[in-house]
Structure formats: structure tokens, C-alpha cells
């Protein structure tokens, strides 16, 4: 682990940082540029970077965004209190130092005194309080609220000192405040309605500012010439090298690949499989390991719908799935069979392969014993109720989910997939009306698992979440996380589908590529070969 010599900490904070740093290790360092920067010479100022990305780009507010490809550019506009690099080490950012008390219930942040937002206002302790209070108050900020469990408030000690307190230990909070989902925006922006922020009214302090936004189409970022507070651990502390970044949303994966090959973009995310090797042959590069995450799974929400109330149905659902067939149905090289509820890159991964083997006979026996009888059309019923489950999912994986529906029909479960937009899904989540959805959550902490449930945790999980959050001892946290993983799979709350390596691919003229622990680009470090 890199030595955090410039970060002032109490003895307790040292222990917590060491524990969380070990938890975040993924083997990719940001101390030096990635292969795309090797031999590139000195950074070149200027240039316009174009990114073509698959995914829904309908909201500018990183607090509300759960789509990974959107967070890639949100990260460029908002900074965080601290920065966690690919090796899991924490570094100063907007906070020049921090301290944590012995039981991880109190976090004291000493802020930089030279940070300004794009609306001209300055960062101070009142800004931090306004941000955290707003994040805690609105259920739409689902990711942040997972890290604000038992939030007791923020005390403004002086202009540049804020003390954040919790009623219960909350060791994962440090990781949370390093993410754009808890990025710091100006005091005035924090007071805005969430809808206004979605359409671009918020002001961040990042190396780029939002210069244009068309919902569902494009975001344009321009260099923040006043920027001078990049996190420790990154080489360029001043303004970005690039002049602009243009992010174009494209729904067709073939078009994304063609755009890259034509030289009309320098970073592509979501290119159709056949184009990736062609891009690599042309000198493009990508990261070949997944970012730490939960695997893509059917998620069942406690108390909602048949599956949310019937353990036997959930367990039979899981037993009916043939993951090898599902991965083949994706027709994509980025997917592989899962080995647990966390992917193999996650520091808390536990091999649960034995619980992911298809067993149709066992599934049928569970449903028979649970009183579900097979009807004339092959679908089971009980007391006049049809065993029909509706899940929301991404249309891009519709073919594979259709195969899952066929597998489930073999044991008498009817599955229908309802494609929804990000906005529709966000509304369902905020209202607590989700029954089943397909999703994953990226992050190096065990908290990626409870975050999947939007606060509606399965029975027994709350105690395990508290157990891993209440200690700085890595092995104790690992034991609690392993129990959490077992509960979710054995009780059927998650039915894993696959793990994926859906990484951006970048052109040979792109240099200085650095990513944080969650795989987000730090584009203030990137430069391009001189353009004609």
C-alpha cells in the first residue's frame, strides 16, 4: 500500500484507513500512468476528447445517478472530500486531512481553504453540512443513504472544520464520501430541488464544468481554468490538459464500435463484441479485469410480490437457472459465469459455486412442498394465485433474460421482463414498489450488497451490515461479509446471472489514463497527442 505520509490522522484513523485500504485492493496502481501513457513523453495541453457511450444520460446530478457510464463523466464535474485510488489507499482531496474516532462514529474533516465552485462560491464547513443533510433527507439519493445509515448530523466547528457524527459505527463512510454519489456541490446547489439539479443547475468544483447538456443525447464539459486542488496521489494538481470533453449517448452498440474505428471518438464504452478486438488491433487499449462489484442478479425485495414473501419460490427460482446457458445467450465475450454474489475482483468475494448449480428436480420439489400445483399450461398456481413474477430489466440483455424465462417455465414459474427507463426505475425505487429487478452495484466495500435493496433489507441482514461497519478489523469485517453473502444466496434474495467485464476502450493517442478504486476515469490527468 502507498504510504499516506501527507494525510494527518489519529491513531484510530490510521487503523481504519489500513483496514479499508486492504479491503479495496485490486492490483492496479495509479501511482504511475497506465500502459496508455507509457513512453508518451510530456503531457500536452489542449485537445478535445470525445467519448461515445452506451447508457441512459438523462440526469446531470451524480447524487441521483446509479448508471455507471454516466458516473464516468459526473466524476469530472464534482470532487469528493477524499480520494481512494486503485490500490485502496485514501488521499486528501477537498479535505486536506481527516480524523476518525475509536469506534468510527465521528469523522472530522479539515477542509482546504482555496476551493471554489463553478458558481463562484467557496468551499467551507457549512457546504459540507448542507450536502450531507440534503443527501440524508431525500430517499432518491439511494447510494448515498446506504453510507449515511444512522447519520446524526454535521457540526460546523469553524469555517474549515466539519465533524460528521453517526449514532452507530460506520466504517464504510470513508469509501462513500470518496464517490461521486456523495460528491460535494455548492451550498446553493445542495438547496435546489432534485429535479432542477437533474437538468444541470448544480455547481461542482471539478476539473471540468458542464458547458452543455441535451437529455438522452449529449453532455459537453469544458476545462475549469481555476482548478488547483486535485487529490494527492495524482500527478497533475492543476487545470486539466484537455480543453473539452464531449460525451455522446448512443443506443446502438454497433454504431459505438464503428465510431471508434472511424476515429470519431477516443474513448468508447459499450461497443459490440466484434469491434473490441478490431479496436485492439488498431492500438486501442482496455482494462481486462472487472471493477469490484456485485454480480448481475435478480434482486427480490422483501415483502413485495410473491417472491418477496415466499422463500421456497426464491430458492426454486435460483435452482432453475442454468448460468452456462444464460452466459451463452448473451452472445457477448464480456460475460462469464458467476461464482458468488460478488464478482471475483471484489476483495470480499466468497466462492459460492456449489450453490449456483442448476437442479430442476430440487426446484420442483421445493415448489410442490410449498403448495404450488402445476396448471394445464405448465404454470403453477396456489389458492387461485398464479406463480407469475414480473422483473424490471435492461432491454440490452433481453435475449438472455428470455432464456431465463424459458428455464423458469420448466419448473412452473412464469417470468415476464418489463424494460424501464432510468427515470421510471428511479420512481419505483423511491416509492418502494420494486418487486424484482436485474442489477449490479459497483464498489469495493461489502456495502454494495445492502445497497441493492434500497433500504428494504432482508431479515437478518441489518445485523450483519452493522457488524461489518462496527469494526476496523479486516478479518472480522470479512467474516460478517461472508455471512451476508451466504444469507442472500441461501435464502434466495439474490439469483446471480453472470459477472461482466464491460470496460471502456481508449485510443492510442490517449495518455495519462488513471482510474479510481471504482473504475472511474480521472480525466483531469489525461492528455492527447497533438492534433493537426
N, C-alpha and C positions, 0 to 999 in steps of 0.2 A: 504494500500500500504506500502511496506517496505520503511523505511526512507533511503534516499540516502545520508547518513552522510559523506561518503568518496568521494563524487563526487563534485568538485568545480564548481559552476555555477554562472552566472549572475542572476539578478532578472528575466530577461526575460526568460532565460533558465529554471529557476525553474518553471515558468508558463507553458512553452511548455512541459517539462517533465511530469508535473502533468496532463496536458491535454491528452498527448499521452499515459501515463500510464493508465489512466482511460479507454481510448479507447481500450487498449489491454487486459483488464481484462478478464480472462476465468475461474477463480475459482480454478486453480490447481497451488499450490505453489511449488517453487523449493528451498525454504529456508531449507527444510528438505527432505531426500530421500523419494521416492515414496514407496508404500507398499512392493515392491520387496526388499527393503533394510531394512525394519523394523526387528529388532531382529537379524540382520545378524552379529553383532559384528564388530570388527575392519576390515578395508579393507585389502585384501590380495594381495600382489604384485605377478605378473606373471600370466600366463594363456593365452590361445589362444581362442579368441571369433570368432565363425563362424556365419555369417548371410546369410540366403537364402532369396532371394528377387525376386519378380515379377517386370518386367520392363526392359526397354532398357538401357544398360550400355555401351554406345559407345563413350562417351566423358568424359575426366578427368577434363575438365575446368568448374568450377562452374559458371563462368560468362555466359556461353552459355547454361547451363543446366536448363530445366524447369520441368523435371520429378522428382517428389517428392522423390521417393525411391532412386534415385541417389544422391540427395542432402543430404540424411541421412549420407552417408559416405563422401561426399565432405566436410561437416561441420567439420569433424575430421582433415582435412588437412589444411584448411585455417581458420585464425582468422579474426575478424572484429574490426573496430575501437571501437565500443561499443557493449554491450550485453543486450538484452531485455529478461527478464525472463517470466515465465508463467503468472505472475500477472501484466505484462505490465510495470514493473519498469526497467529503464535503469541503467546499471552499467558500470564502467570503464573496458576497455579491452586493446587493443593496445593503445588507447588514455587514459592516466591517468586522464584527465579532459577535459571538453569542455565548451564553452560558445556560446550562441546564441543571436543575436541582437534582438531588439524590434519587427521587422516585419518579422523575420525568413528568411532573405535574406543572412545572413552571419553566418557561423559556424566556430568557432576557436577551433582546436584540439591541445592539448598539448600531445605529444607522450611519451611513455615510452622510456627509453634510454638503455634497456637491451635486446631488442628483436632481434633475428636473424632468418633468413630464412634457409631452408634446403640446399641452395646453398652457405651458409656461409656469405652472405651479411647481413648488419644491416638495421633495420627499421629507416628511417628518413623522414623528411618532403618532400624531393624530391620523395621518394617512394610513398607517398600518392598522390602527384600531378601526377606522372606517371600513377598510377592506375586510377584515376578519369578521366584524359584526355583520356586515352585509352578506358575506358568504354563509354565515351561520343562520341567517334569518330566512333564507329563501330555499324551499325544497328543490328548486330547479337546478341548484348547484350540487348535484348528487356526488360528484367525485370529491369536491372539497369537503362536503359534510361527512364523508367517510373518515376524514382526518381531523375533523372538529368534534368528534364524539366527546361529550362531557365538557365542552367548551364553557368556561366560567366567565371569560371576558378578558379584555386587554387594558392594562393600566398604562397611562401616559405618565412616565416618571419625569421626563423633561423633553425638550424639543427633539432629541435624537435617541431616546431610550424608551423602548416599549417592553412591557412584561406581559406575556401571554400565559394565562393560567387555565388549568383543567381540574375538574373535580375528581377525575380518575387518571392514573398513569397513561401516558400517550406517547410512547417512544416513536411510533411511526410518523408523528407530526413533522419531524425534520425532513423526511422524504416528501411529505405532502407539500410543504412550503417551497420545495425546490422545483415544483412542476408548474407549467403554465395554467393549469386548472386552479391554482392559487396564486397566480401572478399578480403583482402589485400594480394597480392603476391609480390615477389621481383621486384625491379626496372627492372632488366634484363628480368624477365618473362613477365612483362607488355609490353615490347617492342617486344615480339615474335609475329609471325603470329598466328591468332586464330586456324588455323589447327594444328600447332605444339603443342600448349597448349592442344588441344583436346586429343592428343596421349601421354600426360604425361610429357611434357618438363617443365611445370611450377613448381616453388618452393614456398611453403607456409610456415607459421610459426606455424602450428597447433601442437597439442599433438601427432599426428601421421604423418608419411611421407609415400608417395606412394612407395612401395617396389616391385610392380609388377602389370602389367595390361595386360589383354587379352580382346580386344574389344568384347563385346557381351557375355563374359563368366565370368570373374573374376577380382577383384581388391584385392590386398594384401597390408595392411597397417602395418607398424612397428612403435613401440614406438619411439618418439623423446626424447632421454635421456637428452637433454639440455633444455627441456621445463620448464619454470618457470614463466609464465605470464597468467595463466587462469584468467578469468574475476572475478571481485568482485561479491559476491553472490553465488559462488560455493566454496565448501569446499576444494577440492584438488587443490592447486595452482601450484603444481609441476608436474613432469612427470606422465604420465598415469600409472595406475596399471597394465593394460594388456600389454602383450608382443607384440601380433599381433592381427589384425582383418582381417579375410578373408571374402569377400563379393562375393557370388556366384549368378549369374543371372540364374534363372530357369523359363522357359516359361510355365510350366505345374503346375497349382495350386494344383492339387492332389499330385504331387511329392513334392511340398513345404510342404504340411501338413504331408506327410509320413516321410519326412526328420526330421521334428521336433519331431514326435512321436518316431522315431528310436534313438533319442538322437544325431544325427549327426550335429545339429546346436543348438545354444542357443537363437537366435532371428530369427523369420520367419515373412515375410511381404508378404501378398497376398495368404495365404493358402486358399484352397477351403473351403466353408462354413461348411461342415460336420466335418471338422477336428478341427475347433476352439473350440467347446465345449469339444471335446475329449482332446485337449491340456489343457484346463482349468481344467478338471477333474484330469489331471496329475500334477496340481500345477502351470501351466503356467499362466501368467497374461497379461492383455492388458488394454488399456485405452478405456473406453466405450463412450466417447464423441468425436464428430468430432473436428478437429482443425478449427479455424476460416477460412472461405473460401467463395468464391462464389460457388453456386451450379453448378453441371454439367449441361450444357446448350448447345443448338445450338446457335452459335455466328454468326451473319450476319455482313459482313464487308461492310461499306458504299461505294456505287458506284461500287461494284464488283458483277457482275451477276444480275439475275432477282431480287432476294430477297434483294440485297443490294441497289436496286434502286426503289423498289415498296413497300410502307408502307402497303398497303392493303394485299399484299401477305404475308408479315411477320406477320401481325396481324391474318390473317386466319390460317397460319401455327400454331401459338400458340394456337388458339381456337380449332384446330382439335385434339390436343393431349389429351389423357386420361392418366394422370400420375399414377393413381392407377393400370391400366393395364400394364403400362411400368415398374413400380417397380416389379410387379409380374413376368414379363417376364425376369427380371434379374436373377430370381431364387436364389437370394442371400439376406441373412439377413442384410448385411451391408448397403443396400439401403432403403431409405424411401421417401415418397412424399415430395416435396419441398413446402415451404410456402412463398417463395420470391426468389429474385435473389441472396441473401446472405443466408448462412445457419443459423440455429438457434443459433449456438455458436458464431456467429460474433457480436462484440459489436455494430455494426451499422445496425443490422438486423431490417427490417421493414416487418410486416406481410402483404403480398400481395395475400393471398389465394384466395380472391374473383376474382382476375384476372387470376387465373390458373385453372378455371373450364372449362371442355370441353363444347363447344357449336357448334355443327356441323352446325346447321341452320344458326347461325350468321356468321360462316366462309363462307358458301356457298353464303350468301347474299353479303358479302364483295367482293367476287371474281366476282359475277355476276355484281355488280355495277361498278367494275373496268374493265369490258370488257372482262373477261376471260370466254370463252364458252366451255362447256363440249363436248369433241370429242367422236367419236364412241367407242373408247377404254376406255372411262371414264376419260381420262386426258384432262385438259383444254388447249386451245390454244387462242392466241390473235394476230391478224395480221400475221398469219402464224408461230408464235413462240410458241413452246411447253412449258408448265409450268413445266419444269424439273429442279430440284435442285440437285447438287452434293455436298455432305458434306464429309469431311475427319474425320475419327474417329478411335477408338481403336477396333481392332478385338475382344478383350475380351468381349465387350458388344454388339457384333454383333447381337445376338438374339433379344435383347431389341430394338435395332435400326431398326431391320427388322419389329418389331411390330409397331414402329413409322411410318415406311413407309406405312404399311397397313392402319393405321389410316388416314394418309395424302391422300392416294389414294381415300378415301371415299369422300373427298371434291375436288378431281380432281388435286391434286398436286403429281407429280412424284418425289420421293426421292430415290437417289442412294447413298450408302455409299462406300467410297473409303478408304480402310485401307492404311496407310502410315507409314513408319518408322520415327523415331525421326529426322534422317538426312534429309529425304525428306520434312518433315514438316518444319524444320528449314529453308530450302532453299526457300520454298513457302512463309514463313513469311518474310524472309529477302528481297525477291523480291516484296512484296506487292501483291502477286497473290492469296491469300486466298479469297474464296468466303463465304464458310460456314464451320465451324468445330465444333466438340464437345469437350468441355474442361471445366476446372475449374481452379481457381487460389487461392492458399492458402496465407493467410496473415490477420493480424488484423486491417489493415488500409482500408479506403474506396477506396484507390488506386488499390485494387485488381480488381475493375471493369474497369477502363480505361486500365489497363494492358492487359485485354483480347483482346483488339483491336489493339495492336502493333502500336500505334501511329495514326491509322486511325480512329479517334473518330467520333461518330455520331454527327450530327448538334445539337448544344445546350449543348453538354456535356463538351466542353472545358471550358466554363464559370463556370460550376458547379464544375469541378475539381479545377479550380483556386480559387473558393470561399472557398472550404473546406481546401485548402492548405494555404490560406492567413491569417488565424486566429488561435489563440491558444485557443479560447473559445470553449469548448466541445459542447455546445448546438448549437452554430452557425454552427459548422462543421457537427453536426448531421442533422440539417435542410438541409444543402446543399447535404449531402449524401442521404437523403431521396428523395430529388428531382431527384437526379441522378438515384436512383433505380426506381422511377416512370417513368422517361423518357425511360429508357431501356426496361421496360416491356410494357408500354402503346404504344410506337412507334414500338414495336416488334423487337428490336435489339437483345434481348435475348429470347430464348424459353426454359425455365427451364425443366429439365428432372427429376432429383432426387438429394437428398443430401446423402452423404455416410459417414460411419464411417469405414474407411479402415486403421485400426491401426496395427502396429506391435504387435506381441505376443512374450513374452520373458519367458525363462525357470526359474524354481525356484532357480537355482544356480546363477542367475544373480542378482547383488545387486548394489545399488547406482544409480539407473536409474533416470536421470534428463533430462528434455526436455526444449527447449527454447519456446518463445511465439508462434512460428510457428509449434511446434511439432517435431523439430529435436533433436535427441539424442545428449547429450554432453558426448561422450564415454570416455573422459579422467577421468570421475568421476566413471566409472563402474568397478566393480571387480567381480571375480568368486569365488565360493567355491574352496578350494584346490583340485587340480586334482591328481588322482592316477598316 
